Amino acid sequence: MQCMNEIEVEEKKEEKTINSVFIFQPITLDKKALIESYTKPWGAECSDLSFANMFIWGTEGKMQYAEKDNVLFIKLDFIGVPVYFWAPIPKFGVKVDYRKAVCDAIDYMKKLGSEPTFRSVSKPFYEMLQNACPQLYIQPTDIAWDYIYEREKMETLKGKKLHAKRNHINKFLSLYPDFEYRKLDSSMIQDCIALYDQWQEEKEEESTEYNEERESVLLALKHMEELGLVGGAIFIDEKLVAFTLGERLQPHMQLVHIEKAEASYEGIYPMINQQYVKNECMDVELINREEDMGIEGMRKAKRAYYPVKMIEKFMFSTHDLSQAKGIWGRENEN
């Protein structure tokens, strides 16, 4: 019994030591203004820095934040992946010791027993990390790169490259000429979730990933107004058959978070994509449709719209992890 008590005391001491540098807290709705006071002024186009993304995907401790010396730290802890950080985000316009911030994060991860890594690092934080700690190894992680499109082309689908997409739209219009596009509101939440459940059933597989995604979709729908999300839906014969949700990430860019549709309606995905851009994104230049996560079907679909650019993201680490397994996730499944 005395031995067990001594072990418990040592464990508490170790936990206190780890937490002495950072006090991590859950990402809750009431922290939106605080977190965006760090992220928004940098004008970053990376989807990861959306508060809505952090809130809907970071539940149950998967994402947490801490503030220290005018720097924001985001810690990520997903099942099957070692704990990692995003690049530290300094308060815009405030002089900080960025190297110390990086070293504090590295020490924290080491004490947890995780290989220290900073993931999804994009501009301008790529340059900050590189300048502060040039000894760190850098690895591109293209499964996380965001796809960026010109809004006008997403609406008009002009040009030879997008001929196939126009054909899908025309086919949809010939089959369902009386379709309706409606701006998403709270009265449609149940129909959206019913559609999600049907979409999941068509996958013919159960997984924790789908269940977690469902909860994230529900969170986004329930808190559209607080999160600043704007959605759209397509109805055929008064039935909701597609919906999408997005936000104004930057004044010139709309970020699309969620898009689901009943695939039995031919051309439904190109149609909800085009209608959302046409109706909800009139005053932006660019559309960010996030990453493909290394999923081949998703990658093919996103490339078929010919992005104008990609938001490149990188992993910084204290060791060369280019051949390591189980560090990122999907890129090591094959």
Secondary structure by P-SEA (a helix, b strand, c coil): caaaaaaaaaaaaaaaaaacccccccccccaaaaaaacccccccccccccaaaaaaaaccccbbbbbcccbbbbbbbcccccccccccccccccccaaaaaaaaaaaaaaaaccccccccccaaaaaaaaaacccbbbbbccccbbbbbccccccccccccaaaaaaaaaaaaaacccbbbbcccccaaaaaaaaaaaaaaaaccccaaaaaaaaaaaaaaaccccccccccccccccccccccccccccccbbbbccccccccccaaaaaaaaaaaacccccccbbbcccccccaaaaaaaacccccccbbbbbbcccccccccccccccccc
